[in-house]
Each structure stands twice: as C-alpha cells, then as structure tokens.
Amino acid sequence: MPRGVVTFQDDRCKGCGLCVNACPKGIVALDTRRINAKGYNPAYVTDMSQCIACGFCAMMCPDVVIAVERVAAVKA
C-alpha cells in the first residue's frame, strides 16, 4: 500500500525534471508520450504503490505544481 498520493497540475508543469532527480525511490518521470498546453512533457509517478510520501518532489518544484498527500495506514 502506498504511503502517499502525488498529484501534478499537468497544465502548469514545465518539464524541468527537478522532481525526477529529487525522488529517492526513482518513481517520478517525465511523460514523453504527452505534451501539455505549454508544450512540455509533464512529470508523473510511474508506480504510486512505491511512493513513501517524502514530499521531496513537491519541495523541488519551482512552480508548485505538485501536491503530496499522506495516506493513513490501515491496520489489519
């Protein structure tokens, strides 16, 4: 189960890649299959189940287009 959910405001992402380099799990990438309204490849999470909700990607984003929400752990 993921510890966090990461969302991107795709239309505002300029594809700088700072979030890609900041992710300790290596799960943030630039989507080379899409181009946003600004003409850039937006960032996305490749495997949300691996997210540890550290928030490094959001801290590095110069345009504040990334939001990280922690997911409460469910005890069995």
C-alpha positions in Angstrom: 0.0 0.0 0.0 1.4 3.4 -0.9 2.1 5.9 1.9 1.2 8.8 -0.3 -0.7 10.1 -3.3 1.1 12.5 -5.6 -0.8 14.8 -8.0 0.5 17.1 -10.6 -1.1 20.1 -12.2 -0.1 18.8 -15.7 -1.1 22.0 -17.5 1.4 24.1 -15.4 4.3 21.7 -15.4 7.3 22.9 -17.5 9.1 19.6 -17.5 12.2 20.8 -15.8 13.0 17.4 -14.2 13.9 18.7 -10.8 11.3 16.4 -9.2 12.6 13.5 -11.2 16.1 14.0 -9.7 14.7 14.6 -6.2 12.7 11.3 -5.9 14.6 8.9 -3.7 12.5 5.9 -5.0 13.0 6.9 -8.7 9.3 6.7 -9.5 8.9 10.2 -10.9 9.5 10.6 -14.6 8.7 13.0 -17.5 5.9 11.6 -19.7 7.5 11.7 -23.2 4.2 10.4 -24.7 2.3 13.6 -23.8 2.8 17.3 -24.3 0.9 19.8 -22.1 -0.7 23.1 -23.1 2.6 24.9 -22.5 4.4 22.5 -24.9 6.3 20.5 -22.3 6.4 16.8 -21.2 4.8 16.8 -17.8 6.0 14.8 -14.8 4.1 11.9 -13.4 4.6 9.0 -11.0 5.3 5.7 -12.6 4.4 3.5 -9.7 2.3 5.1 -7.0 2.5 1.9 -4.8 6.1 2.7 -4.2 5.6 6.3 -3.0 6.8 7.0 0.5 5.2 10.5 0.7 8.6 12.1 1.5 7.5 15.3 -0.4 10.9 15.9 -2.0 9.4 16.2 -5.4 7.0 18.9 -4.3 9.7 20.8 -2.4 11.9 20.9 -5.5 9.2 22.1 -7.9 9.8 25.7 -8.7 6.3 26.2 -10.0 4.5 24.5 -7.1 2.5 22.1 -9.3 3.0 19.0 -7.2 0.9 18.0 -4.2 1.8 15.1 -1.9 -0.9 13.7 0.4 -0.1 11.1 3.1 -2.3 8.0 3.1 -3.3 6.7 6.5 -2.0 3.1 7.1 -4.8 0.6 7.6 -4.0 -1.9 10.4 -5.3 -5.4 9.9 
